[in-house]
Amino acid sequence: MKITILAAALLLPLPVLAQGNGNPGAGFIAEWDMSGTGTVTPADVTERRASLFDMFDLDGSAILEASELENMTATITDREAVEAEQGKGGDHGANGPGKVIHEAMGLAFNDADGDGQITAAEFAAASERLFPMIDRNGDGVVDMADFGRQ
């Protein structure tokens, strides 16, 4: 339970960041801009997801097994419930990448060989597929222009 709460706090921007001070996308960019450029690049997504993989890989085996996948799913579900309860979808609402990002954490998106586990290599390869899904205008970076679109 403690791990789930900690992971929920680290997985996505806190509600204050999600609000982005009235700027759609500011919280997401602050959380996922690993290079500090003010935009989110494919390399940023790969790096951020690698850190998330490591956070959920509790035994350090470089494989997310059933119990770790259950923890990851519970963490995402808890985070979504907190955001919904607070009415602060912010960057993670219908006009932000949150839904896609959450779905991209699941087994279906990441388990390339269908064995019921996610390896670090599978997770990294899925990161490459994820980026074009959140780069809504296709310019090679996720920035404020990618938010507020349906």
GUFIPA-786155 format. One record per residue: residue number from 1; residue in one letter; x, y, z of N, C-alpha, C, CB in turn. Coordinates in pm, whole numbers, plus 50000, padded with zeros to 5 digits. Glycine has a CB too. Example, Ala and Ser with C-alpha at 12.3 -4.5 7.8 and 13.67 -1.06 7.14 Angstrom:
<sites>
1	A	51319	49431	50780	51230	49550	50780	51320	49670	50780	51131	49553	50905
2	S	51285	49775	50708	51367	49894	50714	51290	50003	50787	51408	49940	50572
</sites>
This chain:
<sites>
1	M	50083	49880	50000	50000	50000	50000	50087	50125	50000	49906	50000	50121
2	K	50193	50127	50083	50280	50243	50087	50347	50266	49953	50385	50227	50195
3	I	50387	50159	49887	50452	50172	49758	50353	50229	49657	50505	50035	49710
4	T	50228	50185	49661	50128	50236	49568	50108	50385	49587	49996	50163	49586
5	I	50100	50430	49711	50081	50573	49738	50201	50652	49691	50057	50596	49888
6	L	50322	50605	49721	50442	50673	49675	50447	50677	49523	50567	50605	49731
7	A	50419	50565	49461	50423	50559	49316	50318	50652	49254	50401	50417	49269
8	A	50201	50659	49317	50097	50749	49265	50144	50892	49270	49966	50734	49346
9	A	50214	50928	49374	50265	51064	49386	50370	51094	49281	50322	51087	49526
10	L	50448	50994	49243	50556	51015	49148	50516	50994	49003	50669	50925	49181
11	L	50410	50916	48982	50373	50877	48846	50334	50994	48759	50262	50779	48851
12	L	50252	51080	48809	50200	51191	48730	50215	51319	48808	50054	51167	48690
13	P	50210	51433	48742	50222	51558	48815	50116	51569	48923	50212	51676	48719
14	L	50154	51631	49032	50059	51657	49139	49950	51748	49089	50128	51718	49261
15	P	49831	51747	49152	49722	51832	49104	49761	51978	49085	49608	51823	49198
16	V	49847	52030	49170	49889	52169	49153	49962	52186	49020	49980	52213	49270
17	L	50050	52092	48988	50119	52098	48860	50024	52073	48745	50233	51998	48856
18	A	49928	51985	48767	49833	51953	48660	49753	52075	48620	49740	51841	48703
19	Q	49728	52165	48715	49656	52286	48681	49739	52373	48588	49619	52364	48808
20	G	49868	52367	48604	49957	52441	48516	49936	52591	48523	49939	52395	48375
21	N	49890	52641	48636	49868	52785	48652	49785	52842	48538	50001	52857	48662
22	G	49686	52767	48494	49598	52816	48389	49650	52791	48249	49574	52961	48407
23	N	49768	52734	48236	49826	52705	48105	49813	52556	48077	49975	52750	48097
24	P	49721	52518	47989	49708	52376	47959	49842	52319	47913	49600	52353	47852
25	G	49881	52210	47972	50005	52144	47934	50125	52176	48020	50036	52178	47796
26	A	50120	52283	48096	50238	52324	48174	50281	52217	48273	50209	52454	48248
27	G	50185	52156	48341	50218	52052	48438	50280	51930	48374	50096	52010	48516
28	F	50220	51888	48263	50274	51772	48191	50415	51801	48144	50184	51736	48072
29	I	50435	51915	48083	50568	51949	48031	50669	51957	48145	50563	52083	47953
30	A	50631	52016	48256	50722	52025	48371	50763	51886	48420	50656	52103	48485
31	E	50670	51792	48417	50697	51657	48467	50774	51570	48367	50567	51589	48503
32	W	50749	51586	48239	50805	51497	48138	50922	51557	48061	50699	51457	48042
33	D	50951	51686	48077	51064	51751	48008	51192	51718	48083	51043	51907	47999
34	M	51246	51602	48057	51364	51553	48129	51490	51631	48090	51383	51404	48100
35	S	51492	51690	47972	51611	51760	47923	51611	51908	47957	51622	51743	47774
36	G	51499	51958	48011	51493	52099	48050	51484	52197	47936	51611	52132	48130
37	T	51429	52154	47823	51421	52241	47705	51290	52320	47697	51437	52160	47581
38	G	51195	52286	47782	51064	52351	47775	50966	52279	47684	51080	52493	47729
39	T	51012	52170	47624	50929	52084	47541	50958	51940	47579	50954	52109	47388
40	V	50872	51849	47536	50894	51707	47561	50930	51642	47428	50768	51639	47626
41	T	51046	51580	47425	51098	51516	47304	51080	51364	47314	51247	51552	47283
42	P	51101	51292	47205	51098	51146	47214	51197	51093	47318	51128	51084	47077
43	A	51314	51153	47327	51413	51109	47426	51363	51133	47568	51547	51183	47404
44	D	51291	51244	47589	51234	51272	47721	51132	51165	47760	51168	51410	47723
45	V	51047	51127	47664	50946	51024	47691	51014	50892	47725	50851	51007	47568
46	T	51116	50857	47649	51189	50732	47675	51252	50735	47814	51296	50710	47568
47	E	51315	50847	47849	51380	50860	47980	51278	50857	48094	51462	50989	47987
48	R	51169	50930	48079	51067	50935	48184	51004	50798	48205	50958	51039	48149
49	R	50971	50732	48094	50910	50599	48108	51010	50498	48166	50859	50549	47972
50	A	51138	50513	48136	51238	50424	48195	51240	50441	48347	51379	50451	48136
51	S	51227	50566	48392	51225	50588	48537	51099	50530	48599	51235	50740	48569
52	L	50987	50537	48527	50863	50476	48576	50876	50324	48581	50743	50518	48488
53	F	50937	50266	48478	50959	50122	48476	51040	50082	48599	51032	50077	48346
54	D	51149	50152	48622	51235	50121	48736	51159	50134	48868	51358	50213	48737
55	M	51071	50233	48878	50994	50253	49000	50903	50133	49028	50910	50382	48989
56	F	50844	50077	48923	50753	49965	48942	50822	49829	48942	50648	49967	48835
57	D	50945	49823	48895	51022	49698	48896	51081	49679	49035	51135	49699	48785
58	L	50997	49636	49127	51034	49633	49269	51148	49538	49300	50915	49595	49350
59	D	51162	49430	49223	51269	49335	49252	51393	49358	49167	51219	49194	49231
60	G	51390	49458	49080	51507	49492	48999	51541	49390	48893	51624	49511	49087
61	S	51444	49310	48851	51470	49202	48755	51466	49246	48610	51370	49092	48776
62	A	51431	49371	48584	51413	49425	48448	51293	49361	48378	51540	49404	48364
63	I	51203	49303	48458	51078	49246	48409	50968	49284	48506	51088	49089	48393
64	L	50859	49339	48452	50742	49364	48535	50656	49238	48531	50661	49490	48486
65	E	50655	49167	48645	50578	49044	48657	50439	49076	48711	50649	48942	48748
66	A	50357	48975	48727	50215	48990	48764	50194	49082	48883	50155	48856	48793
67	S	50265	49061	48993	50242	49143	49113	50283	49288	49090	50320	49086	49233
68	E	50389	49308	49015	50433	49444	48985	50336	49513	48889	50575	49443	48924
69	L	50282	49437	48795	50182	49491	48703	50054	49528	48778	50151	49390	48590
70	E	50017	49446	48875	49900	49477	48959	49922	49607	49036	49870	49361	49056
71	N	50042	49623	49090	50077	49745	49163	50071	49867	49071	50216	49733	49226
72	M	50124	49851	48950	50124	49961	48853	49980	49999	48817	50203	49922	48727
73	T	49897	49900	48790	49758	49925	48755	49685	49994	48869	49687	49795	48718
74	A	49706	49946	48991	49641	50007	49108	49686	50150	49126	49671	49926	49234
75	T	49812	50176	49104	49866	50312	49118	49801	50407	49018	50019	50311	49099
76	I	49792	50364	48894	49731	50448	48790	49584	50471	48821	49748	50383	48651
77	T	49515	50366	48862	49373	50377	48896	49354	50473	49013	49314	50239	48930
78	D	49440	50461	49114	49432	50552	49230	49456	50695	49187	49535	50511	49338
79	R	49553	50718	49101	49585	50854	49056	49468	50913	48977	49713	50853	48969
80	E	49409	50833	48891	49294	50880	48813	49178	50914	48906	49251	50773	48711
81	A	49157	50833	49010	49048	50858	49105	49071	50988	49181	49034	50741	49203
82	V	49194	51013	49221	49226	51138	49292	49199	51257	49202	49374	51139	49339
83	E	49243	51250	49079	49221	51361	48985	49073	51383	48961	49293	51333	48852
84	A	48998	51275	48944	48854	51288	48919	48783	51345	49042	48794	51151	48883
85	E	48822	51299	49159	48761	51346	49283	48785	51495	49304	48816	51268	49402
86	Q	48901	51540	49269	48936	51680	49287	48885	51766	49172	49086	51695	49301
87	G	48832	51701	49069	48783	51776	48954	48893	51849	48881	48678	51875	48997
88	K	49014	51795	48891	49131	51861	48832	49195	51771	48730	49233	51899	48940
89	G	49124	51750	48620	49184	51672	48513	49306	51742	48458	49084	51647	48402
90	G	49302	51877	48458	49416	51955	48411	49476	51899	48284	49521	51961	48517
91	D	49604	51877	48284	49677	51825	48168	49635	51682	48137	49826	51832	48192
92	H	49570	51619	48232	49538	51479	48216	49392	51459	48180	49571	51402	48341
93	G	49324	51565	48147	49184	51557	48107	49171	51520	47961	49114	51689	48133
94	A	49054	51544	47907	49025	51503	47769	49117	51570	47668	48882	51533	47735
95	N	49169	51688	47698	49251	51761	47602	49400	51748	47627	49213	51905	47604
96	G	49439	51662	47718	49579	51640	47745	49616	51495	47717	49612	51677	47890
97	P	49742	51461	47737	49790	51326	47704	49765	51222	47813	49935	51332	47675
98	G	49705	51263	47924	49693	51173	48038	49630	51039	48009	49615	51237	48143
99	K	49519	51037	47938	49451	50910	47909	49541	50819	47825	49319	50935	47835
100	V	49604	50876	47725	49694	50797	47639	49812	50745	47721	49744	50882	47519
101	I	49869	50832	47804	49983	50792	47887	49942	50680	47982	50037	50914	47968
102	H	49826	50693	48045	49780	50589	48137	49761	50456	48063	49648	50630	48205
103	E	49697	50460	47948	49675	50338	47870	49808	50277	47825	49588	50367	47748
104	A	49905	50363	47798	50036	50315	47752	50119	50253	47864	50113	50430	47690
105	M	50069	50258	47986	50138	50192	48097	50092	50047	48111	50113	50269	48229
106	G	49985	50008	48044	49927	49876	48062	49996	49765	47987	49787	49880	48022
107	L	49957	49645	48024	50012	49524	47964	49987	49520	47814	49952	49401	48030
108	A	49868	49552	47771	49833	49541	47629	49923	49627	47540	49687	49581	47607
109	F	49959	49744	47587	50041	49836	47508	50188	49794	47505	50029	49977	47562
110	N	50233	49728	47608	50377	49704	47627	50424	49560	47605	50415	49745	47762
111	D	50336	49464	47619	50376	49323	47614	50381	49274	47470	50279	49237	47697
112	A	50491	49302	47403	50504	49272	47260	50497	49123	47229	50635	49328	47208
113	D	50549	49039	47317	50550	48896	47288	50433	48820	47351	50680	48835	47336
114	G	50346	48891	47422	50225	48830	47476	50246	48729	47586	50153	48766	47368
115	D	50357	48740	47659	50383	48642	47764	50330	48683	47901	50530	48618	47774
116	G	50259	48794	47907	50201	48837	48035	50295	48914	48125	50152	48718	48109
117	Q	50412	48947	48074	50511	49025	48147	50559	49138	48055	50631	48936	48195
118	I	50620	49239	48115	50677	49348	48036	50825	49358	48070	50603	49484	48063
119	T	50909	49340	47970	51052	49357	47991	51089	49505	47974	51134	49267	47894
120	A	51205	49541	48022	51253	49677	48004	51265	49709	47855	51390	49697	48075
121	A	51307	49612	47775	51320	49634	47630	51184	49656	47565	51391	49514	47564
122	E	51084	49579	47606	50949	49599	47553	50895	49737	47591	50853	49488	47604
123	F	50920	49777	47714	50872	49906	47762	50938	50020	47685	50899	49921	47912
124	A	51068	50006	47659	51140	50108	47581	51087	50116	47438	51292	50078	47579
125	A	51063	50002	47376	51010	50001	47240	50871	50065	47236	51004	49857	47185
126	A	50791	50041	47339	50657	50100	47346	50666	50251	47363	50577	50038	47462
127	S	50770	50300	47427	50790	50445	47442	50803	50511	47306	50914	50475	47527
128	E	50872	50444	47214	50887	50497	47079	50752	50505	47008	50983	50409	46998
129	R	50664	50408	47031	50530	50411	46971	50441	50515	47037	50464	50273	46981
130	L	50465	50543	47164	50381	50637	47238	50399	50781	47191	50413	50628	47386
131	F	50521	50821	47165	50546	50963	47136	50457	51020	47027	50688	50981	47098
132	P	50444	50957	46911	50358	51016	46807	50211	51028	46850	50366	50932	46680
133	M	50171	50949	46948	50033	50955	46996	50007	51081	47079	50001	50830	47078
134	I	50111	51135	47141	50093	51255	47224	50143	51381	47154	50166	51238	47356
135	D	50219	51365	47047	50263	51479	46966	50154	51506	46863	50402	51451	46895
136	R	50049	51572	46908	49927	51585	46828	49946	51663	46698	49822	51652	46909
137	N	50038	51758	46695	50055	51833	46570	50171	51779	46487	50079	51980	46602
138	G	50237	51674	46533	50338	51605	46455	50465	51683	46428	50280	51567	46328
139	D	50498	51780	46515	50618	51861	46490	50743	51807	46558	50594	52001	46536
140	G	50734	51691	46620	50852	51629	46680	50876	51664	46825	50969	51667	46604
141	V	50795	51751	46884	50802	51784	47026	50660	51798	47080	50884	51915	47050
142	V	50645	51774	47209	50519	51804	47275	50539	51935	47349	50474	51687	47373
143	D	50458	52033	47311	50463	52164	47374	50319	52213	47391	50549	52265	47290
144	M	50304	52337	47428	50170	52392	47455	50076	52379	47334	50180	52538	47495
145	A	50131	52378	47214	50048	52367	47094	49978	52232	47083	50133	52391	46970
146	D	50026	52131	47158	49965	51999	47155	49849	51983	47253	50069	51896	47184
147	F	49817	52086	47327	49710	52079	47426	49589	52158	47378	49758	52132	47562
148	G	49472	52118	47427	49349	52187	47393	49287	52141	47263	49374	52331	47387
149	R	49345	52038	47201	49289	51984	47077	49204	51864	47110	49402	51946	46977
150	Q	49105	51839	47031	49020	51721	47050	49071	51605	46969	48874	51751	47013
</sites>
